[in-house]
Amino acid sequence: MIEGKNISKSFGDRLVLDNISVTMEKGITNLIIGQSGMGKTVLLKCLVGLIKADQGQVFYDSRAFSKMSFNEMKEIRQEIGMLFQGGALFDSLTVEQNVMFPLTMFTTQTPQEKLERANFCLSRVNLENVNKLYPSELSGGMKKRVAIARAISMNPRYLFCDEPNSGLDPQTAHLIDELIKEITLEYNMTTVVVTHDMNSVLEIGEKIYFIYQGKLWWEGNKNNILHTENTELQAFVFTSELTKRLRPKKGA
């Protein structure tokens, strides 16, 4: 479980996060949603420690992450898998080398042990016989799957995904959503997904936080989001063609 308590963050005179508290539960997909520029990714970066909040605290399974020293934070970061927007693979490294990169950085495993782990993670995301390819030789969906394989290579307790479906076609995006959900259940991880994709929300939104103008505006799940009476959330939800068709009719 990851807890963010009373988190606020400003950049200059602009208040981006305003006293936000969230609880990301273990074994489910926790989503942070909202329009672009509302603070979703800033909140994720505060939770993972890439940005220091001006106020508030972050806890990892009751461990006060925001009050830790650099070395103490480093220990927890080794328990974190990160799926960046766009995948963020190293262009100069092969698929195999990309997946092994965290193992090389943070473990003392032998080359054979690292290779075995990389092969296992690649097979888990349904990628085989691509070890020696470079990112430029992969499709967008394959790049995302390699990035997921890298993210789980350290067998993390926590998984952060920033816009995992960015730039993907709907069918591939659906496969990535299902893969994230399966891996979350399989490893019983605390998974946090930042997205503005309503298809993802309706597929894997087990716990949802809606951020609006830097504030926590609504929380719930995929089963009740379509019936919300929150005006700002309605405007966000029913923008896509999919949710327009699913919108409950008055009196229904």
PAZAPA-4460 file (N, C-alpha, C; in steps of 0.05 Angstrom, whole numbers, plus 32768, in hexadecimal, padded with zeros to 4 digits):
% residues 252
    n_x    n_y    n_z   ca_x   ca_y   ca_z    c_x    c_y    c_z   seq   type   mol
   8011   7FE8   8000   8000   8000   8000   8011   8019   8000     1      M     A
   8009   802D   7FF1   8017   8047   7FF0   8003   805C   7FF9     2      I     A
   800B   806D   800B   7FFA   8082   8014   8007   809D   800F     3      E     A
   7FF8   80AF   8004   8000   80CB   8001   7FED   80DC   8013     4      G     A
   7FF9   80EB   8025   7FE8   80FA   8039   7FED   8118   8036     5      K     A
   7FD8   8126   802F   7FD8   8143   802E   7FEF   814E   801D     6      N     A
   7FF1   8144   8005   8006   814B   7FF3   8000   8165   7FE4     7      I     A
   8012   8179   7FE6   800F   8191   7FD6   8029   8197   7FC8     8      S     A
   8027   81A2   7FB0   803F   81A8   7FA0   8039   81C0   7F8E     9      K     A
   804C   81D3   7F8F   804A   81EB   7F7E   8063   81ED   7F6D    10      S     A
   8060   81F9   7F55   8076   8200   7F44   8074   821E   7F3F    11      F     A
   8085   822D   7F4D   8083   824A   7F4C   8069   8252   7F5A    12      G     A
   8059   8262   7F4C   8040   826C   7F58   8028   8258   7F52    13      D     A
   802E   8243   7F43   8018   8231   7F3B   8016   821A   7F4F    14      R     A
   7FFF   8217   7F5C   7FF9   8201   7F6D   7FF0   81E9   7F5D    15      L     A
   8000   81D4   7F5B   7FF9   81BD   7F4A   7FEA   81A8   7F59    16      V     A
   7FF2   81A3   7F72   7FE4   818F   7F83   7FDC   819E   7F9D    17      L     A
   7FC3   819A   7FA4   7FB8   81A9   7FBB   7FAD   8196   7FD0    18      D     A
   7FBE   818F   7FE3   7FB6   817F   7FFB   7FA8   8165   7FF3    19      N     A
   7FB5   8155   7FE3   7FAA   813C   7FD9   7FB2   8125   7FEB    20      I     A
   7F9F   8114   7FF2   7FA4   80FB   8001   7F99   80E4   7FF1    21      S     A
   7FAA   80CF   7FED   7FA1   80B7   7FDF   7FAC   809F   7FED    22      V     A
   7F9F   8088   7FE9   7FA8   806E   7FF3   7FA8   805A   7FDC    23      T     A
   7FBF   8052   7FD3   7FC1   803F   7FBE   7FC3   8023   7FC9    24      M     A
   7FAF   8012   7FC4   7FAD   7FF8   7FD1   7FBC   7FE3   7FC2    25      E     A
   7FC4   7FCF   7FD1   7FD4   7FB8   7FC7   7FC2   7FA5   7FB7    26      K     A
   7FCD   7F9A   7FA1   7FC0   7F85   7F93   7FAA   7F8E   7F7F    27      G     A
   7FA7   7FA8   7F7C   7F93   7FB3   7F69   7FA0   7FC9   7F58    28      I     A
   7F92   7FD1   7F43   7F9C   7FE7   7F33   7F8F   8001   7F3C    29      T     A
   7FA0   8013   7F47   7F98   802D   7F51   7F9D   8042   7F3B    30      N     A
   7F89   8050   7F32   7F8B   8063   7F1C   7F8A   8080   7F25    31      L     A
   7F9B   8090   7F1A   7F99   80AD   7F1D   7F91   80B9   7F02    32      I     A
   7F79   80C5   7F00   7F6F   80CE   7EE7   7F6A   80EC   7EE8    33      I     A
   7F66   80F8   7ED0   7F61   8114   7ECE   7F6B   811F   7EB3    34      G     A
   7F63   8137   7EAD   7F6C   8144   7E94   7F8A   814B   7E96    35      Q     A
   7F95   8150   7E7F   7FB1   8158   7E7E   7FB5   8172   7E8E    36      S     A
   7FCB   8173   7E9C   7FD2   818B   7EAB   7FC5   818E   7EC6    37      G     A
   7FB7   8179   7ECF   7FA9   817B   7EE9   7FB9   8171   7F00    38      M     A
   7FD1   8166   7EFB   7FE2   815E   7F11   7FE6   8140   7F15    39      G     A
   7FDB   8130   7F03   7FDD   8112   7F06   7FFA   8108   7F08    40      K     A
   800A   8110   7EF4   8025   8106   7EF4   8036   8112   7F0A    41      T     A
   8030   812B   7F12   803E   8137   7F28   8038   8127   7F42    42      V     A
   801F   811F   7F45   8018   810F   7F5D   8027   80F4   7F5C    43      L     A
   8028   80E7   7F45   8037   80CE   7F43   8054   80D2   7F4A    44      L     A
   8060   80E8   7F40   807D   80ED   7F45   8082   80F3   7F63    45      K     A
   806F   8100   7F70   8071   8105   7F8C   8070   80EB   7F9C    46      C     A
   805E   80D8   7F93   805C   80BF   7FA1   8075   80AE   7F9E    47      L     A
   8081   80AF   7F86   8099   809F   7F81   80B3   80AC   7F89    48      V     A
   80B1   80C6   7F91   80C8   80D4   7F9B   80D9   80E2   7F85    49      G     A
   80CF   80E4   7F6D   80DD   80F2   7F58   80DA   8110   7F5B    50      L     A
   80C4   8118   7F68   80C0   8134   7F6F   80BA   8136   7F8D    51      I     A
   80C6   8149   7F9B   80C1   814C   7FB7   80A9   815F   7FBC    52      K     A
   8095   8155   7FCA   807E   8165   7FD0   8085   817C   7FE3    53      A     A
   8077   8192   7FE0   807B   81A9   7FF2   8070   81A2   800E    54      D     A
   805A   8194   800E   804E   818C   8027   8043   8170   8024    55      Q     A
   803F   8162   803B   8034   8147   803B   8049   8132   803D    56      G     A
   803F   8119   803F   8050   8102   8043   8048   80EB   8032    57      Q     A
   805B   80D9   802C   8056   80C1   801D   805F   80A9   802D    58      V     A
   804F   8095   802E   8055   807D   803E   8054   8064   802B    59      F     A
   8068   8053   802D   8067   8039   8020   8064   8023   8035    60      Y     A
   804C   8018   8036   8047   8003   804A   804F   800D   8066    61      D     A
   8046   8025   806D   804A   8033   8087   8066   803D   808A    62      S     A
   8078   803A   8076   8093   8045   8078   8092   8062   806E    63      R     A
   809C   8075   807E   809A   8091   8077   80AF   8098   8062    64      A     A
   80A7   8094   8049   80B9   8097   8032   80C4   80B4   8030    65      F     A
   80B2   80C7   8033   80B9   80E3   802F   80CC   80EE   8044    66      S     A
   80CF   80E0   805A   80E2   80E8   806F   80FC   80D9   8070    67      K     A
   8100   80C8   805C   8118   80B7   805C   8130   80C5   8050    68      M     A
   8147   80BB   8057   8160   80C5   804B   8162   80BA   802F    69      S     A
   8175   80C4   801F   8179   80BB   8004   817D   809D   8002    70      F     A
   818E   8092   8014   8194   8075   8013   817C   8065   801B    71      N     A
   816C   806F   802E   8153   8060   8036   813F   8060   801F    72      E     A
   813D   8077   8012   812B   8078   7FFA   8134   8065   7FE4    73      M     A
   814E   8063   7FE1   8159   8052   7FCC   8151   8035   7FD1    74      K     A
   814F   802C   7FEA   8147   8011   7FF0   812A   800C   7FE7    75      E     A
   8118   8020   7FEC   80FD   801D   7FE4   80FA   801E   7FC5    76      I     A
   810A   802F   7FB9   8109   8032   7F9B   8110   8018   7F8E    77      R     A
   8120   8007   7F9B   8126   7FED   7F90   810E   7FDA   7F90    78      Q     A
   80F9   7FE2   7F9F   80E0   7FD3   7FA0   80CB   7FDE   7F8C    79      E     A
   80D3   7FF2   7F7D   80C1   8000   7F6B   80C7   7FF9   7F4E    80      I     A
   80B2   7FF3   7F3E   80B5   7FF1   7F21   80A7   8009   7F15    81      G     A
   80B3   8014   7F00   80A9   802C   7EF4   80A5   8029   7ED6    82      M     A
   808D   802D   7ECC   8087   802D   7EB0   8082   804A   7EA7    83      L     A
   8096   8056   7E99   8094   8072   7E92   8084   8075   7E78    84      F     A
   8079   808D   7E75   806A   8093   7E5D   807D   8090   7E45    85      Q     A
   8074   8081   7E31   8085   807C   7E1A   8098   8065   7E1D    86      G     A
   8099   8059   7E35   80AA   8042   7E39   80C6   8049   7E44    87      G     A
   80D2   805F   7E39   80EC   8068   7E42   8102   8053   7E41    88      A     A
   8101   8043   7E2B   8117   802F   7E28   8130   803D   7E1F    89      L     A
   8147   8030   7E24   8160   803B   7E1B   8165   8032   7DFE    90      F     A
   8166   8045   7DEC   8168   803F   7DD0   8182   802F   7DC9    91      D     A
   8197   8034   7DD8   81B1   8028   7DD2   81B4   800C   7DDD    92      S     A
   81A0   8003   7DED   81A1   7FE8   7DF9   818D   7FD6   7DEB    93      L     A
   8193   7FBC   7DEA   8181   7FA9   7DDF   816A   7FA5   7DF3    94      T     A
   8155   7F97   7DEA   813F   7F90   7DFC   8149   7F82   7E15    95      V     A
   8159   7F6E   7E11   8164   7F5F   7E27   8174   7F71   7E3B    96      E     A
   8184   7F83   7E30   8194   7F95   7E41   8182   7FA9   7E50    97      Q     A
   816C   7FB2   7E43   8159   7FC4   7E4F   814C   7FB7   7E68    98      N     A
   8144   7F9E   7E64   8136   7F90   7E7A   8149   7F8A   7E91    99      V     A
   8162   7F85   7E8A   8176   7F7E   7E9F   8182   7F97   7EAD   100      M     A
   817C   7FAF   7EA2   8188   7FC7   7EAC   8184   7FCB   7ECA   101      F     A
   816C   7FC9   7ED5   8168   7FCC   7EF2   8177   7FB6   7F02   102      P     A
   8179   7F9E   7EF7   8187   7F89   7F05   81A5   7F8F   7F06   103      L     A
   81B0   7F9B   7EF1   81CC   7FA2   7EF1   81D1   7FB9   7F04   104      T     A
   81BE   7FCB   7F06   81C1   7FE3   7F18   81BF   7FDC   7F35   105      M     A
   81AC   7FCA   7F3C   81A4   7FC7   7F58   81A9   7FAB   7F64   106      F     A
   81B3   7F98   7F54   81B7   7F7E   7F5F   81D4   7F74   7F5A   107      T     A
   81DB   7F5E   7F67   81F5   7F52   7F63   81F2   7F37   7F54   108      T     A
   81DC   7F34   7F45   81D7   7F1C   7F37   81EC   7F17   7F21   109      Q     A
   81F1   7EFE   7F1B   8204   7EF7   7F06   81F8   7EFD   7EEB   110      T     A
   8208   7EFF   7ED6   81FC   7F04   7EBB   81E8   7EEF   7EB3   111      P     A
   81EC   7ED6   7EBB   81D9   7EC1   7EB4   81BF   7EC4   7EC3   112      Q     A
   81C1   7ECC   7EDD   81A9   7ED0   7EED   8199   7EE8   7EE2   113      E     A
   81A6   7EFD   7ED9   8199   7F14   7ECE   818B   7F0D   7EB4   114      K     A
   8199   7EFD   7EA4   818D   7EF4   7E8A   8174   7EE3   7E8E   115      L     A
   8176   7ED1   7EA2   815F   7EC0   7EA7   8147   7ED0   7EB1   116      E     A
   814C   7EE4   7EC2   8137   7EF5   7ECB   812B   7F06   7EB4   117      R     A
   813C   7F10   7EA3   8133   7F1F   7E8C   8121   7F0E   7E7A   118      A     A
   812A   7EF6   7E75   811A   7EE4   7E64   80FF   7EDD   7E70   119      N     A
   80FF   7EDA   7E8B   80E6   7ED4   7E98   80D3   7EEC   7E95   120      F     A
   80DD   7F04   7E9A   80CC   7F1C   7E99   80C2   7F21   7E7D   121      C     A
   80D3   7F1C   7E69   80CA   7F1F   7E4D   80B5   7F0B   7E46   122      L     A
   80B8   7EF2   7E4F   80A3   7EDE   7E4A   8089   7EE5   7E58   123      S     A
   808C   7EF2   7E6F   8073   7EFA   7E7E   8063   7F0E   7E6F   124      R     A
   8070   7F1F   7E5F   8061   7F33   7E50   805E   7F2A   7E33   125      V     A
   8061   7F0F   7E2F   805C   7F03   7E15   806E   7F0D   7DFF   126      N     A
   8088   7F11   7E06   809C   7F18   7DF2   80B2   7F03   7DF3   127      L     A
   80B7   7EF7   7DDC   80CC   7EE3   7DDA   80DB   7EE8   7DC0   128      E     A
   80F4   7EE0   7DC0   8106   7EE3   7DA9   810A   7F00   7DA0   129      N     A
   8109   7F12   7DB3   810E   7F2E   7DAD   8126   7F39   7DBD   130      V     A
   8134   7F28   7DCB   8149   7F30   7DDD   815E   7F42   7DD0   131      N     A
   8165   7F3C   7DB7   817B   7F4B   7DAB   8172   7F62   7D99   132      K     A
   8158   7F67   7D99   814E   7F7E   7D8A   8152   7F97   7D9A   133      L     A
   8152   7FAE   7D8B   8154   7FC8   7D97   8138   7FD5   7D97   134      Y     A
   8134   7FE8   7DA9   8119   7FF5   7DAB   810F   8000   7D90   135      P     A
   8121   800A   7D7F   8119   8014   7D65   810D   7FFF   7D53   136      S     A
   8112   7FE6   7D59   8108   7FD0   7D49   80ED   7FC5   7D53   137      E     A
   80E2   7FD1   7D68   80C9   7FC8   7D75   80B2   7FDA   7D6F   138      L     A
   809A   7FCE   7D6F   8081   7FDE   7D6D   807C   7FEC   7D88   139      S     A
   8069   7FFF   7D88   8063   800E   7DA1   805A   7FFB   7DB7   140      G     A
   8049   7FE8   7DB0   803F   7FD5   7DC4   8055   7FC4   7DCF   141      G     A
   8067   7FBB   7DBE   807E   7FAB   7DC7   8090   7FBB   7DDA   142      M     A
   8094   7FD4   7DD3   80A5   7FE5   7DE5   8099   7FE7   7E01   143      K     A
   807E   7FEA   7E02   8071   7FEC   7E1C   8074   7FD2   7E2B   144      K     A
   8072   7FBB   7E1D   8075   7FA1   7E2B   8091   7F9D   7E34   145      R     A
   80A5   7FA6   7E25   80C1   7FA4   7E2E   80C4   7FB6   7E47   146      V     A
   80B8   7FCD   7E47   80BA   7FDF   7E5E   80AD   7FD3   7E77   147      A     A
   8097   7FC4   7E73   808A   7FB7   7E89   809C   7FA0   7E93   148      I     A
   80A9   7F92   7E81   80BB   7F7C   7E89   80D2   7F88   7E9A   149      A     A
   80DC   7F9F   7E91   80F2   7FAC   7EA1   80E7   7FB5   7EBC   150      R     A
   80CF   7FBF   7EBD   80C3   7FC9   7ED6   80BF   7FB3   7EEB   151      A     A
   80BA   7F9A   7EE1   80B6   7F84   7EF4   80CF   7F73   7EF9   152      I     A
   80E5   7F7B   7EEC   80FD   7F6A   7EEE   8107   7F67   7F0A   153      S     A
   8103   7F7C   7F1B   810C   7F7B   7F36   80F7   7F6F   7F49   154      M     A
   80E2   7F64   7F3D   80CC   7F58   7F4D   80C1   7F6D   7F61   155      N     A
   80B8   7F84   7F57   80B1   7F9A   7F69   8098   7F96   7F79   156      P     A
   8097   7FA4   7F90   807F   7FA5   7FA0   806B   7FBB   7F97   157      R     A
   8076   7FCE   7F89   8067   7FE5   7F80   806C   7FEA   7F62   158      Y     A
   8057   7FF0   7F53   805A   7FF5   7F37   804C   8010   7F30   159      L     A
   805B   8022   7F23   8050   803C   7F1A   8050   803C   7EFC   160      F     A
   8039   8044   7EF0   8036   8045   7ED3   802C   8061   7ECB   161      C     A
   803B   806F   7EBC   8034   808A   7EB3   802A   8089   7E96   162      D     A
   8010   808D   7E92   8004   808C   7E78   800E   8074   7E68   163      E     A
   8009   805B   7E71   8014   8044   7E64   8009   803F   7E47   164      P     A
   7FF2   804B   7E41   7FE6   8046   7E26   7FEB   805D   7E13   165      N     A
   7FFB   8070   7E1B   8000   8087   7E0A   800C   807F   7DEF   166      S     A
   7FFE   8087   7DD9   8008   8082   7DBE   8001   8066   7DB3   167      G     A
   7FF1   8057   7DC2   7FEB   803C   7DB9   7FCF   803B   7DAC   168      L     A
   7FCB   8028   7D9A   7FB0   8024   7D8E   7F9F   8017   7DA3   169      D     A
   7F84   8018   7DA1   7F72   800E   7DB6   7F76   7FF0   7DBC   170      P     A
   7F7B   7FE0   7DA8   7F7F   7FC3   7DAD   7F98   7FBE   7DBE   171      Q     A
   7FAE   7FCB   7DB6   7FC7   7FC8   7DC5   7FC5   7FD3   7DE1   172      T     A
   7FB7   7FEA   7DE3   7FB3   7FF6   7DFD   7FA4   7FE3   7E10   173      A     A
   7F90   7FD6   7E05   7F81   7FC2   7E15   7F93   7FAC   7E1F   174      H     A
   7FA5   7FA2   7E0E   7FB7   7F8D   7E16   7FCA   7F96   7E2C   175      L     A
   7FD3   7FAF   7E2A   7FE5   7FBA   7E3F   7FD6   7FBD   7E59   176      I     A
   7FBD   7FC6   7E58   7FAC   7FC8   7E70   7FA9   7FAD   7E7E   177      D     A
   7FA2   7F99   7E6E   7F9F   7F7E   7E79   7FB8   7F73   7E85   178      E     A
   7FCF   7F79   7E78   7FE8   7F70   7E82   7FEF   7F7D   7E9D   179      L     A
   7FEA   7F96   7E9F   7FEF   7FA4   7EB8   7FDE   7F99   7ECF   180      I     A
   7FC5   7F93   7EC8   7FB2   7F88   7EDC   7FBB   7F6C   7EE4   181      K     A
   7FC2   7F5C   7ED1   7FCB   7F40   7ED7   7FE4   7F40   7EE8   182      E     A
   7FF7   7F50   7EE1   8010   7F51   7EF1   800B   7F5B   7F0D   183      I     A
   7FF9   7F6F   7F10   7FF3   7F79   7F2A   7FE8   7F63   7F3C   184      T     A
   7FD5   7F53   7F31   7FCA   7F3D   7F40   7FDE   7F27   7F46   185      L     A
   7FEE   7F20   7F31   8001   7F0A   7F33   8016   7F10   7F49   186      E     A
   8020   7F29   7F4A   8035   7F2F   7F5D   802B   7F3D   7F76   187      Y     A
   8010   7F41   7F77   8003   7F4F   7F8E   8011   7F6A   7F93   188      N     A
   8014   7F79   7F7E   8022   7F93   7F80   800E   7FA9   7F86   189      M     A
   8019   7FC0   7F90   800B   7FD9   7F91   8010   7FE7   7F77   190      T     A
   7FFC   7FE9   7F66   8000   7FF4   7F4B   7FF2   800F   7F49   191      T     A
   8000   8023   7F3F   7FF5   803E   7F3B   7FF7   8045   7F1E   192      V     A
   7FE1   804C   7F11   7FE0   8052   7EF5   7FD5   806E   7EF1   193      V     A
   7FE5   807F   7EE3   7FDB   809A   7EDB   7FD1   8098   7EBF   194      V     A
   7FB9   80A0   7EBA   7FAD   809F   7E9F   7F97   80B3   7E9B   195      T     A
   7F92   80BA   7E82   7F7A   80C9   7E7C   7F6A   80B9   7E67   196      H     A
   7F70   80A0   7E64   7F63   808E   7E51   7F4B   8081   7E5E   197      D     A
   7F33   8088   7E56   7F1B   807D   7E63   7F18   805F   7E5D   198      M     A
   7F23   8055   7E47   7F22   8039   7E43   7F31   802A   7E59   199      N     A
   7F48   8035   7E61   7F57   8029   7E76   7F48   802B   7E91   200      S     A
   7F3C   8041   7E95   7F2C   8045   7EAE   7F17   8030   7EB1   201      V     A
   7F08   802B   7E9B   7EF2   8018   7E9B   7EFC   7FFB   7E9B   202      L     A
   7F15   7FF6   7E92   7F20   7FDB   7E92   7F2C   7FD4   7EAD   203      E     A
   7F3C   7FE5   7EB8   7F4C   7FDD   7ED0   7F4A   7FF0   7EE7   204      I     A
   7F36   8002   7EE7   7F34   8016   7EFC   7F27   800B   7F16   205      G     A
   7F37   7FFB   7F25   7F2C   7FF0   7F3E   7F2A   8005   7F54   206      E     A
   7F3D   8018   7F54   7F3B   802E   7F66   7F44   8047   7F56   207      K     A
   7F34   805C   7F56   7F39   8073   7F45   7F39   808C   7F55   208      I     A
   7F4D   809D   7F4F   7F4E   80B8   7F5B   7F4D   80CC   7F43   209      Y     A
   7F3A   80DE   7F44   7F37   80F2   7F2F   7F42   810D   7F3A   210      F     A
   7F57   8117   7F2C   7F64   8130   7F33   7F59   8146   7F22   211      I     A
   7F50   815C   7F2E   7F46   8173   7F1F   7F51   818C   7F2B   212      Y     A
   7F5F   819B   7F1A   7F6B   81B5   7F22   7F7C   81B1   7F3C   213      Q     A
   7F8B   819C   7F3D   7F9D   8197   7F53   7F91   818C   7F6C   214      G     A
   7F77   8187   7F6B   7F69   817D   7F83   7F5F   8161   7F7E   215      K     A
   7F5C   8151   7F94   7F4F   8137   7F92   7F31   813C   7F91   216      L     A
   7F25   8138   7F79   7F0A   8140   7F74   7EF6   812A   7F78   217      W     A
   7EFF   8111   7F74   7EED   80FA   7F76   7EFD   80E1   7F79   218      W     A
   7EF3   80CD   7F87   7EFF   80B2   7F87   7EE9   809D   7F87   219      E     A
   7EF0   8087   7F7A   7EDC   8071   7F78   7EE8   805B   7F68   220      G     A
   7ED8   804D   7F57   7EE2   8037   7F46   7ED3   8037   7F2C   221      N     A
   7EDB   8024   7F1A   7ED0   8024   7EFF   7EB2   801D   7EFF   222      K     A
   7EA9   8011   7F15   7E8C   8009   7F15   7E7A   8020   7F1B   223      N     A
   7E84   8035   7F28   7E72   804C   7F2E   7E7A   8066   7F20   224      N     A
   7E8F   8065   7F10   7E98   807F   7F04   7E84   8088   7EEE   225      I     A
   7E77   8075   7EE1   7E64   807D   7ECC   7E4A   808A   7ED8   226      L     A
   7E46   8086   7EF1   7E2D   8090   7EFE   7E33   80A8   7F10   227      H     A
   7E4B   80B3   7F0D   7E53   80C9   7F1E   7E41   80E2   7F19   228      T     A
   7E3C   80F1   7F2E   7E2E   810B   7F2B   7E42   8122   7F2E   229      E     A
   7E5C   811C   7F2F   7E70   8130   7F30   7E73   813D   7F15   230      N     A
   7E6C   8157   7F13   7E6B   8165   7EFA   7E85   8164   7EEA   231      T     A
   7E9B   816A   7EF8   7EB5   816B   7EEB   7EBE   814F   7EE1   232      E     A
   7EB8   813B   7EF2   7EBF   811F   7EEA   7EAE   8116   7ED2   233      L     A
   7E94   811E   7ED2   7E83   8117   7EBC   7E8E   8122   7EA2   234      Q     A
   7E97   813B   7EA3   7EA2   8148   7E8B   7EBB   8139   7E81   235      A     A
   7ECB   812F   7E94   7EE3   811F   7E8C   7EDB   8104   7E81   236      F     A
   7EC9   80F6   7E90   7EC3   80DB   7E89   7EB5   80D9   7E6E   237      V     A
   7EA2   80EB   7E69   7E91   80E7   7E51   7E9C   80F7   7E39   238      F     A
   7EB6   80FC   7E38   7EC2   8108   7E21   7EC7   80F4   7E0B   239      T     A
   7ECF   80DB   7E13   7ED5   80C7   7DFF   7EBC   80BB   7DF3   240      S     A
   7EBF   80B1   7DDA   7EA8   80A6   7DCC   7E9E   808D   7DDA   241      E     A
   7EB1   807D   7DE6   7EA9   8065   7DF4   7E96   806B   7E0B   242      L     A
   7E9E   807E   7E1C   7E8D   8083   7E34   7E75   8094   7E2D   243      T     A
   7E75   80A2   7E16   7E5C   80AF   7E0E   7E46   809A   7E09   244      K     A
   7E4E   8083   7DFC   7E3B   806E   7DF7   7E32   8060   7E10   245      R     A
   7E44   805F   7E24   7E3E   8051   7E3D   7E2F   8063   7E51   246      L     A
   7E2D   807D   7E4C   7E22   808F   7E5F   7E06   8087   7E67   247      R     A
   7E00   8084   7E81   7DE6   807C   7E8A   7DD1   8091   7E82   248      P     A
   7DBA   8087   7E79   7DA4   8099   7E72   7D95   80A3   7E8B   249      K     A
   7D8B   80BB   7E89   7D7D   80C6   7EA0   7D64   80B5   7EA6   250      K     A
   7D61   80AF   7EC0   7D4B   809E   7EC9   7D51   8081   7EC8   251      G     A
   7D69   8079   7EBD   7D70   805D   7EBB   7D7B   8053   7ED5   252      A     A
***
